[in-house]
Amino acid sequence: MNTGLSRLSSPATSGEALALQPRLVLTDLDGSLLDHHSYDASPAKPWLTRLRQLGIPVIPVTSKTRAEVSPLREALGLTDSPFIAENGAVIGLPQAWCHARLDRPGNGTDGLVIKHVSVDVGLIRARLNVWRERLGVSFTCMSELTLEELKSLTGLDNDGVRLARLREGSEPLIWQDSDTALESFRAALEGDGLRLLRGGRFWHVIGLSADKGSAVEWLIQRFTSLRGRQPLSMGLGDGPNDISMLEMVDQAVVIRGCHDLPVEPRTAALYRTQASGPVGWAEGVNYWWGGGDGGLADSGAVSA
């Protein structure tokens, strides 16, 4: 549903100035660019093609692991773009996004520069075990679930589950206790420098200094320092863990979710889609950039 704001209504972002301004698309994957159940992105493909033709980076910002993101970047044609994995714990930079004085080229097995923002997952798991015993609370970590349980929860196949378990700076879990116990657990984690984030399927434990918004802010600053111009940024997501990202961008899209969790980013430039998943993703991109001043779509070329 439209928030009532006219798209691209600011004089500073209209007409010729908008057309010349570089742009970035920062997007959640599961339930947003990818269908929540089938992981299909087909309805978004026309816009992905158009954005690629225009040289506009589409940057995955996801709770998925780096190992999961790698084949998806290949399949979606996003290998020239950076990515943010594990809700901001890991940032991957292709060569064009690297700074000669700040980055050591190719420290990832796939040739990317990898930055670890959160604490190590081994420490996170150790502290989770401590607080589970100390507080007497009940939860199950992803690393404790069987292969069949994970397949049932996520709809992933054996290879997908294997990649989802290759975590570096966060640990998903299923909460199995009361809301009151959850708040005590959250406070205990914060005392350890950890935070608890709500995703579409799991709660995620991550370093206190890491989230999607902080990682997005860092990438926007990196782009600006390398290109010498501030980009116009659009963010798209469907879950509570996307809120910090949506508050960091110029134009936000809340995609209708397959859940009843509130997603209420504090931003004026907000559009809520009628459709869910990649259909809603295309609807959101089309709303902001599909027509009017500074629109990217050729007449009839790209539809929501």
ROROMI-938860 format. One record per atom (N, C-alpha, C): y, z, x; atom name. Coordinates in steps of 0.2 Angstrom, whole numbers, plus 5000, padded with zeros to 4 digits. Example, Ala and Ser with C-alpha at 12.3 -4.5 7.8 and 13.67 -1.06 7.14 Angstrom:
! ROROMI-938860
v,w,u,atome
4972,5039,5066,N
4978,5039,5062,CA
4984,5039,5066,C
4989,5035,5064,N
4995,5036,5068,CA
5000,5039,5064,C
//
This chain:
! ROROMI-938860
v,w,u,atome
4994,5000,5004,N
5000,5000,5000,CA
5006,5000,5004,C
5011,4996,5003,N
5017,4996,5006,CA
5021,5002,5006,C
5024,5004,5011,N
5028,5011,5011,CA
5035,5009,5008,C
5037,5003,5007,N
5043,5002,5004,CA
5048,4999,5009,C
5046,5000,5016,N
5051,4997,5021,CA
5050,4990,5022,C
5055,4986,5023,N
5055,4979,5024,CA
5053,4978,5031,C
5048,4974,5032,N
5045,4972,5038,CA
5050,4969,5043,C
5050,4971,5049,N
5054,4968,5054,CA
5062,4968,5052,C
5064,4974,5048,N
5070,4974,5045,CA
5076,4976,5050,C
5074,4978,5056,N
5079,4980,5061,CA
5082,4974,5064,C
5089,4974,5064,N
5092,4969,5068,CA
5090,4968,5075,C
5088,4973,5078,N
5086,4973,5085,CA
5079,4969,5086,C
5076,4969,5080,N
5069,4965,5081,CA
5068,4960,5076,C
5074,4956,5075,N
5073,4950,5071,CA
5075,4944,5074,C
5073,4938,5071,N
5075,4932,5073,CA
5073,4930,5080,C
5078,4927,5084,N
5076,4925,5090,CA
5074,4930,5095,C
5078,4936,5095,N
5076,4942,5099,CA
5069,4944,5099,C
5067,4944,5092,N
5060,4946,5091,CA
5055,4941,5094,C
5057,4935,5093,N
5052,4929,5095,CA
5051,4929,5103,C
5056,4932,5106,N
5056,4932,5114,CA
5053,4938,5116,C
5053,4943,5112,N
5050,4950,5114,CA
5043,4950,5115,C
5040,4952,5121,N
5033,4953,5122,CA
5030,4957,5117,C
5023,4956,5116,N
5020,4961,5111,CA
5013,4963,5113,C
5011,4969,5110,N
5005,4971,5111,CA
5002,4974,5105,C
4995,4972,5104,N
4991,4975,5098,CA
4987,4980,5101,C
4987,4986,5098,N
4982,4992,5101,CA
4978,4994,5095,C
4972,4993,5095,N
4968,4994,5089,CA
4961,4998,5090,C
4960,5002,5085,N
4954,5006,5085,CA
4948,5000,5083,C
4942,5002,5085,N
4937,4997,5084,CA
4933,4999,5077,C
4929,5004,5078,N
4924,5006,5072,CA
4928,5007,5066,C
4927,5004,5060,N
4930,5005,5054,CA
4937,5001,5054,C
4939,4998,5059,N
4945,4994,5059,CA
4944,4987,5061,C
4944,4985,5068,N
4943,4979,5070,CA
4935,4977,5068,C
4931,4982,5069,N
4924,4981,5067,CA
4922,4984,5061,C
4918,4981,5057,N
4916,4984,5050,CA
4912,4991,5052,C
4913,4996,5048,N
4911,5002,5049,CA
4903,5003,5049,C
4900,4998,5045,N
4893,4998,5044,CA
4889,4993,5049,C
4892,4987,5048,N
4889,4981,5052,CA
4891,4980,5059,C
4897,4982,5060,N
4901,4981,5067,CA
4903,4974,5067,C
4903,4970,5062,N
4905,4963,5062,CA
4913,4963,5062,C
4916,4958,5066,N
4923,4957,5066,CA
4925,4950,5064,C
4921,4947,5060,N
4922,4940,5058,CA
4929,4939,5054,C
4930,4943,5049,N
4936,4942,5046,CA
4943,4942,5050,C
4942,4946,5056,N
4948,4946,5060,CA
4949,4941,5065,C
4943,4936,5066,N
4943,4931,5071,CA
4949,4926,5071,C
4951,4924,5065,N
4957,4919,5065,CA
4963,4922,5068,C
4965,4929,5067,N
4970,4932,5070,CA
4969,4933,5078,C
4963,4935,5079,N
4961,4936,5086,CA
4962,4930,5090,C
4960,4924,5087,N
4961,4917,5091,CA
4969,4916,5091,C
4973,4917,5086,N
4980,4916,5086,CA
4983,4920,5092,C
4982,4926,5092,N
4985,4931,5097,CA
4983,4929,5104,C
4977,4927,5105,N
4975,4925,5111,CA
4978,4918,5114,C
4979,4914,5109,N
4983,4908,5110,CA
4990,4909,5112,C
4993,4914,5109,N
5000,4916,5111,CA
5001,4921,5117,C
4995,4923,5120,N
4995,4927,5126,CA
4997,4934,5124,C
4995,4936,5118,N
4997,4943,5116,CA
4991,4947,5117,C
4991,4952,5121,N
4985,4957,5122,CA
4983,4960,5116,C
4976,4960,5115,N
4973,4965,5110,CA
4969,4970,5113,C
4971,4976,5113,N
4969,4982,5117,CA
4965,4986,5113,C
4958,4987,5114,N
4954,4991,5111,CA
4956,4999,5113,C
4957,5003,5108,N
4958,5010,5108,CA
4953,5014,5104,C
4948,5016,5107,N
4942,5018,5104,CA
4938,5024,5106,C
4934,5027,5102,N
4930,5033,5104,CA
4924,5031,5107,C
4922,5024,5107,N
4917,5021,5111,CA
4917,5023,5118,C
4911,5022,5122,N
4911,5023,5129,CA
4913,5017,5132,C
4915,5017,5139,N
4916,5011,5143,CA
4910,5007,5143,C
4904,5009,5143,N
4898,5005,5143,CA
4898,5001,5136,C
4900,5004,5131,N
4900,5001,5124,CA
4905,4995,5124,C
4911,4997,5127,N
4917,4992,5126,CA
4916,4986,5130,C
4912,4986,5136,N
4912,4981,5140,CA
4909,4975,5136,C
4903,4975,5133,N
4900,4969,5130,CA
4905,4967,5124,C
4908,4972,5120,N
4912,4970,5115,CA
4918,4966,5117,C
4921,4968,5123,N
4927,4964,5126,CA
4925,4957,5127,C
4919,4956,5129,N
4916,4949,5130,CA
4915,4945,5124,C
4912,4949,5119,N
4911,4945,5113,CA
4917,4944,5109,C
4922,4948,5109,N
4928,4947,5106,CA
4934,4943,5109,C
4932,4941,5116,N
4937,4937,5119,CA
4943,4941,5122,C
4942,4948,5124,N
4947,4952,5126,CA
4947,4954,5133,C
4943,4950,5137,N
4942,4952,5144,CA
4948,4952,5148,C
4954,4949,5146,N
4960,4949,5150,CA
4964,4955,5148,C
4962,4959,5143,N
4966,4965,5141,CA
4963,4971,5143,C
4967,4976,5144,N
4965,4983,5146,CA
4961,4986,5140,C
4958,4992,5141,N
4955,4996,5135,CA
4956,5003,5136,C
4956,5007,5131,N
4956,5014,5131,CA
4949,5016,5128,C
4945,5020,5131,N
4939,5022,5129,CA
4938,5030,5128,C
4933,5032,5124,N
4932,5039,5123,CA
4939,5043,5121,C
4942,5040,5116,N
4948,5043,5113,CA
4954,5045,5118,C
4954,5041,5123,N
4959,5042,5128,CA
4957,5045,5135,C
4951,5046,5135,N
4948,5049,5141,CA
4947,5044,5147,C
4946,5038,5145,N
4945,5033,5150,CA
4950,5027,5149,C
4953,5024,5154,N
4957,5018,5153,CA
4955,5013,5158,C
4954,5007,5156,N
4951,5002,5160,CA
4957,4996,5161,C
4958,4994,5167,N
4963,4990,5169,CA
4961,4983,5172,C
4962,4977,5169,N
4960,4971,5172,CA
4966,4970,5178,C
4964,4965,5182,N
4969,4964,5188,CA
4976,4963,5186,C
4977,4960,5181,N
4984,4958,5179,CA
4988,4964,5177,C
4985,4970,5176,N
4988,4976,5173,CA
4988,4981,5179,C
4986,4979,5185,N
4986,4984,5191,CA
4992,4983,5195,C
4994,4989,5198,N
5000,4990,5202,CA
4998,4990,5209,C
5000,4986,5213,N
4998,4986,5220,CA
4998,4992,5224,C
5003,4996,5222,N
5004,5003,5226,CA
5000,5009,5223,C
4999,5008,5216,N
4996,5014,5213,CA
4989,5013,5211,C
4986,5007,5211,N
4979,5006,5209,CA
4974,5004,5215,C
4968,5006,5215,N
4963,5004,5220,CA
4959,4999,5216,C
4960,4992,5218,N
4956,4987,5214,CA
4949,4988,5214,C
4946,4986,5208,N
4939,4986,5207,CA
4935,4992,5208,C
4937,4998,5206,N
4933,5004,5207,CA
4928,5005,5202,C
4928,5000,5197,N
4923,5000,5192,CA
4918,4995,5193,C
4912,4996,5191,N
4906,4991,5192,CA
4908,4984,5190,C
4912,4984,5185,N
4914,4977,5182,CA
4920,4974,5184,C
4922,4977,5190,N
4928,4974,5193,CA
4935,4977,5191,C
4935,4981,5185,N
4941,4984,5183,CA
4943,4990,5187,C
4949,4992,5186,N
4951,4998,5189,CA
4951,5003,5183,C
4947,5009,5185,N
4945,5014,5179,CA
4949,5020,5181,C
4953,5023,5176,N
4957,5029,5177,CA
4953,5034,5172,C
4952,5040,5175,N
4949,5045,5171,CA
4954,5050,5169,C
4956,5051,5163,N
4961,5055,5161,CA
4959,5062,5159,C
4953,5063,5156,N
4950,5069,5154,CA
4946,5072,5160,C
4944,5078,5158,N
4939,5082,5163,CA
4933,5079,5162,C
4928,5080,5167,N
4922,5077,5167,CA
4917,5080,5161,C
4913,5075,5159,N
4909,5077,5153,CA
4904,5083,5154,C
4902,5083,5161,N
4898,5089,5163,CA
4901,5095,5161,C
4907,5096,5163,N
4911,5102,5162,CA
4911,5104,5154,C
4913,5098,5151,N
4914,5099,5143,CA
4907,5102,5140,C
4902,5099,5142,N
4895,5101,5139,CA
4893,5108,5141,C
4895,5110,5147,N
4894,5117,5150,CA
4898,5122,5145,C
4904,5120,5144,N
4908,5125,5140,CA
4906,5125,5133,C
4904,5119,5130,N
4901,5119,5123,CA
4895,5124,5123,C
4891,5124,5128,N
4885,5128,5127,CA
4887,5136,5128,C
4892,5137,5132,N
4895,5144,5132,CA
4898,5146,5126,C
4902,5142,5122,N
4905,5144,5116,CA
4900,5144,5110,C
4895,5140,5110,N
4890,5140,5105,CA
4887,5147,5105,C
4885,5150,5111,N
4882,5156,5112,CA
4886,5162,5110,C
4892,5161,5113,N
4897,5167,5113,CA
4900,5168,5106,C
4901,5162,5102,N
4904,5163,5095,CA
4898,5163,5090,C
4892,5161,5092,N
4887,5161,5087,CA
4888,5155,5082,C
4891,5150,5084,N
4892,5144,5079,CA
4887,5139,5080,C
4887,5135,5075,N
4881,5130,5074,CA
4884,5123,5074,C
4882,5119,5079,N
4884,5112,5080,CA
4879,5108,5084,C
4878,5102,5084,N
4874,5098,5088,CA
4878,5092,5092,C
4877,5092,5098,N
4880,5087,5102,CA
4877,5081,5102,C
4880,5075,5103,N
4877,5069,5103,CA
4871,5068,5108,C
4873,5072,5114,N
4868,5072,5119,CA
4861,5075,5118,C
4862,5079,5112,N
4856,5083,5110,CA
4852,5080,5104,C
4855,5074,5101,N
4852,5071,5096,CA
4846,5066,5099,C
4841,5065,5095,N
4836,5061,5097,CA
4838,5054,5096,C
4834,5049,5099,N
4836,5042,5098,CA
4836,5040,5091,C
4831,5042,5087,N
4831,5040,5080,CA
4836,5043,5076,C
4838,5050,5077,N
4844,5053,5074,CA
4850,5049,5075,C
4851,5047,5081,N
4857,5043,5083,CA
4857,5037,5079,C
4852,5033,5079,N
4851,5027,5076,CA
4853,5027,5069,C
4850,5033,5065,N
4851,5034,5058,CA
4859,5035,5057,C
4862,5039,5061,N
4869,5041,5060,CA
4874,5036,5061,C
4872,5031,5066,N
4877,5026,5068,CA
4876,5019,5066,C
4869,5018,5064,N
4867,5011,5063,CA
4866,5007,5069,C
4867,5010,5075,N
4866,5006,5081,CA
4858,5005,5083,C
4857,5000,5087,N
4850,4999,5089,CA
4849,5003,5095,C
4843,5002,5098,N
4841,5006,5104,CA
4846,5005,5110,C
4848,4999,5111,N
4853,4997,5117,CA
4860,5000,5115,C
4862,5000,5109,N
4868,5003,5107,CA
4868,5010,5108,C
4863,5014,5106,N
4863,5021,5107,CA
4863,5023,5114,C
4859,5019,5118,N
4859,5020,5125,CA
4866,5020,5128,C
4870,5015,5126,N
4877,5014,5129,CA
4881,5020,5126,C
4880,5022,5120,N
4884,5027,5117,CA
4884,5034,5121,C
4878,5035,5124,N
4877,5041,5127,CA
4879,5041,5134,C
4882,5035,5137,N
4884,5035,5144,CA
4892,5037,5144,C
4893,5044,5142,N
4899,5047,5142,CA
4902,5049,5148,C
4909,5049,5149,N
4912,5051,5155,CA
4917,5057,5154,C
4920,5057,5149,N
4926,5062,5148,CA
4926,5065,5141,C
4921,5064,5137,N
4921,5067,5130,CA
4914,5068,5128,C
4913,5073,5123,N
4907,5074,5120,CA
4908,5074,5112,C
4904,5069,5109,N
4904,5070,5101,CA
4899,5075,5099,C
4901,5078,5093,N
4896,5083,5090,CA
4897,5083,5083,C
4891,5085,5080,N
4891,5086,5072,CA
4892,5093,5071,C
4897,5095,5067,N
4899,5102,5065,CA
4894,5104,5060,C
4891,5110,5060,N
4886,5112,5055,CA
4888,5119,5053,C
4894,5121,5053,N
4896,5128,5052,CA
4902,5128,5047,C
4905,5134,5046,N
4911,5134,5041,CA
4917,5132,5044,C
4922,5131,5040,N
4929,5129,5042,CA
4932,5135,5046,C
4931,5141,5044,N
4934,5147,5047,CA
4931,5147,5055,C
4924,5146,5055,N
4921,5146,5062,CA
4924,5140,5066,C
4925,5134,5063,N
4928,5128,5066,CA
4935,5130,5069,C
4939,5134,5066,N
4946,5136,5069,CA
4945,5140,5075,C
4940,5145,5074,N
4939,5149,5080,CA
4936,5145,5086,C
4932,5141,5085,N
4929,5136,5090,CA
4935,5132,5093,C
4939,5129,5089,N
4945,5125,5091,CA
4949,5129,5096,C
4951,5135,5094,N
4955,5140,5098,CA
4952,5141,5105,C
4945,5143,5105,N
4941,5144,5111,CA
4942,5138,5115,C
4941,5132,5113,N
4941,5126,5117,CA
4948,5125,5120,C
4953,5126,5116,N
4960,5126,5119,CA
4961,5130,5125,C
4958,5136,5124,N
4959,5141,5130,CA
4955,5138,5136,C
4951,5134,5136,N
4947,5130,5141,CA
4951,5124,5143,C
4956,5122,5140,N
4960,5116,5141,CA
4956,5110,5138,C
4953,5111,5132,N
4950,5106,5129,CA
4952,5105,5122,C
4952,5100,5119,N
4954,5099,5112,CA
4948,5096,5108,C
4949,5097,5101,N
4944,5095,5096,CA
4947,5089,5092,C
4945,5083,5092,N
4947,5078,5088,CA
4942,5076,5082,C
4945,5074,5076,N
4941,5072,5071,CA
4940,5064,5071,C
4934,5062,5071,N
4933,5054,5071,CA
4930,5053,5064,C
4928,5046,5064,N
4925,5044,5057,CA
4918,5047,5056,C
4914,5048,5062,N
4907,5050,5061,CA
4906,5057,5064,C
4910,5058,5070,N
4909,5064,5074,CA
4915,5068,5075,C
4915,5074,5077,N
4920,5078,5080,CA
4919,5076,5088,C
4925,5076,5091,N
4925,5074,5098,CA
4928,5079,5102,C
4925,5082,5108,N
4928,5087,5112,CA
4931,5083,5118,C
4937,5084,5120,N
4940,5080,5126,CA
4945,5084,5129,C
4947,5083,5135,N
4952,5086,5139,CA
4959,5087,5135,C
4962,5092,5135,N
4968,5094,5131,CA
4974,5089,5132,C
4974,5086,5139,N
4979,5081,5140,CA
4978,5074,5138,C
4972,5073,5135,N
4970,5066,5134,CA
4969,5065,5126,C
4972,5060,5124,N
4971,5057,5117,CA
4973,5050,5117,C
4972,5047,5111,N
4974,5040,5111,CA
4981,5039,5112,C
4985,5043,5109,N
4992,5042,5109,CA
4995,5042,5117,C
4993,5047,5120,N
4995,5048,5127,CA
4993,5042,5131,C
4987,5039,5130,N
4984,5034,5134,CA
4988,5027,5132,C
4990,5027,5126,N
4994,5021,5123,CA
5001,5021,5126,C
5004,5027,5126,N
5010,5028,5129,CA
5010,5026,5137,C
5005,5028,5140,N
5004,5026,5147,CA
5004,5018,5148,C
5000,5015,5144,N
4999,5008,5145,CA
5005,5004,5143,C
5009,5006,5138,N
5015,5003,5136,CA
5020,5004,5142,C
5020,5010,5145,N
5025,5011,5151,CA
5022,5006,5157,C
5016,5006,5158,N
5013,5001,5163,CA
5015,4994,5162,C
5014,4992,5156,N
5016,4985,5154,CA
5024,4984,5156,C
5028,4989,5153,N
5035,4988,5154,CA
5037,4988,5162,C
5034,4992,5166,N
5035,4992,5173,CA
5033,4986,5176,C
5028,4983,5174,N
5025,4977,5177,CA
5029,4970,5175,C
5031,4970,5169,N
5034,4964,5166,CA
5042,4965,5166,C
5044,4971,5166,N
5051,4972,5166,CA
5054,4971,5159,C
5050,4972,5154,N
5053,4971,5147,CA
5048,4976,5143,C
5052,4980,5138,N
5048,4984,5133,CA
5045,4980,5128,C
5038,4980,5127,N
5035,4976,5122,CA
5036,4979,5115,C
5035,4975,5110,N
5035,4977,5103,CA
5027,4978,5102,C
5026,4984,5100,N
5019,4986,5099,CA
5017,4988,5092,C
5011,4985,5090,N
5008,4987,5084,CA
5001,4991,5085,C
5000,4996,5081,N
4994,5000,5081,CA
4990,4999,5075,C
4983,4999,5075,N
4979,4999,5069,CA
4974,5004,5070,C
4972,5008,5065,N
4967,5012,5065,CA
4966,5015,5058,C
4960,5018,5057,N
4958,5021,5051,CA
4956,5028,5050,C
4956,5032,5056,N
4954,5039,5056,CA
4959,5044,5059,C
4958,5050,5058,N
4962,5055,5060,CA
4963,5055,5068,C
4958,5053,5072,N
4959,5052,5079,CA
4964,5046,5081,C
4966,5042,5076,N
4970,5037,5077,CA
4978,5039,5076,C
4979,5045,5074,N
4986,5047,5072,CA
4990,5046,5078,C
4988,5049,5083,N
4993,5050,5089,CA
4994,5043,5092,C
4990,5038,5091,N
4991,5031,5093,CA
4996,5028,5088,C
4995,5029,5082,N
4999,5026,5077,CA
5006,5029,5077,C
5007,5035,5080,N
5014,5038,5081,CA
5017,5035,5087,C
5014,5032,5091,N
5016,5030,5098,CA
5019,5023,5098,C
5017,5019,5092,N
5019,5012,5092,CA
5025,5010,5088,C
5027,5004,5088,N
5033,5002,5084,CA
5031,5001,5077,C
5025,4998,5076,N
5023,4996,5069,CA
5016,4998,5068,C
5015,5003,5063,N
5008,5006,5062,CA
5005,5003,5056,C
4998,5002,5057,N
4994,5000,5051,CA
4988,5005,5050,C
4988,5009,5044,N
4982,5013,5043,CA
4978,5009,5038,C
4972,5007,5041,N
4967,5003,5037,CA
4963,5008,5033,C
4962,5005,5027,N
4958,5009,5022,CA
4952,5011,5025,C
4950,5017,5025,N
4944,5020,5028,CA
4938,5020,5023,C
4932,5021,5026,N
4926,5022,5022,CA
4924,5029,5022,C
4930,5033,5022,N
4929,5041,5022,CA
4935,5043,5017,C
4935,5050,5016,N
4940,5053,5012,CA
4945,5057,5017,C
4945,5056,5023,N
4949,5060,5028,CA
4956,5058,5028,C
4961,5063,5028,N
4968,5061,5028,CA
4970,5058,5034,C
4974,5052,5034,N
4977,5049,5040,CA
4984,5048,5038,C
4988,5053,5041,N
4996,5053,5039,CA
5000,5053,5045,C
5001,5048,5049,N
5005,5047,5055,CA
5012,5048,5053,C
5016,5052,5057,N
5023,5053,5056,CA
5027,5047,5059,C
5028,5042,5055,N
5031,5036,5057,CA
5034,5032,5052,C
5040,5029,5052,N
5043,5026,5047,CA
5040,5019,5046,C
5039,5015,5051,N
5036,5008,5051,CA
5029,5008,5050,C
5027,5010,5043,N
5020,5011,5042,CA
5017,5006,5036,C
5012,5003,5037,N
5009,4999,5031,CA
5001,5002,5030,C
5000,5003,5024,N
4993,5005,5022,CA
4989,4999,5019,C
4984,4997,5021,N
4980,4991,5019,CA
4976,4993,5012,C
4976,4988,5008,N
4971,4988,5002,CA
4964,4987,5004,C
4963,4983,5009,N
4956,4982,5011,CA
4954,4986,5017,C
4947,4987,5018,N
4945,4991,5024,CA
4942,4986,5029,C
4941,4989,5035,N
4937,4986,5041,CA
4941,4980,5043,C
4938,4975,5046,N
4942,4969,5049,CA
4946,4965,5044,C
4944,4965,5037,N
4948,4962,5032,CA
4955,4966,5032,C
4954,4972,5032,N
4961,4976,5032,CA
4964,4975,5038,C
4961,4975,5044,N
4964,4973,5050,CA
4968,4967,5050,C
4965,4962,5047,N
4969,4955,5047,CA
4975,4956,5042,C
4974,4960,5037,N
4979,4961,5032,CA
4985,4964,5035,C
4984,4969,5039,N
4989,4973,5043,CA
4993,4969,5048,C
4989,4965,5052,N
4993,4961,5056,CA
4997,4955,5053,C
4994,4953,5047,N
4998,4948,5043,CA
5004,4951,5040,C
5003,4957,5038,N
5009,4960,5035,CA
5015,4960,5040,C
5014,4963,5046,N
5019,4964,5051,CA
5021,4957,5054,C
5017,4953,5056,N
5018,4947,5060,CA
5016,4940,5057,C
5014,4940,5051,N
5012,4934,5048,CA
5017,4930,5045,C
5023,4932,5044,N
5028,4928,5041,CA
5035,4931,5042,C
5040,4928,5039,N
5047,4930,5039,CA
5050,4930,5046,C
5055,4933,5048,N
5058,4933,5054,CA
5053,4935,5060,C
5053,4931,5065,N
5048,4932,5070,CA
5041,4932,5069,C
5039,4929,5063,N
5032,4928,5061,CA
5028,4924,5066,C
5022,4926,5067,N
5018,4922,5072,CA
5014,4917,5069,C
5012,4917,5063,N
5007,4913,5060,CA
5010,4906,5058,C
5007,4901,5060,N
5009,4894,5058,CA
5008,4894,5050,C
5012,4890,5047,N
5011,4890,5039,CA
5004,4888,5038,C
5000,4892,5034,N
4993,4891,5032,CA
4988,4892,5038,C
4990,4893,5044,N
4986,4893,5049,CA
4982,4900,5050,C
4985,4905,5048,N
4981,4912,5048,CA
4982,4915,5042,C
4977,4918,5039,N
4978,4922,5033,CA
4974,4928,5033,C
4977,4933,5029,N
4974,4940,5029,CA
4967,4940,5026,C
//
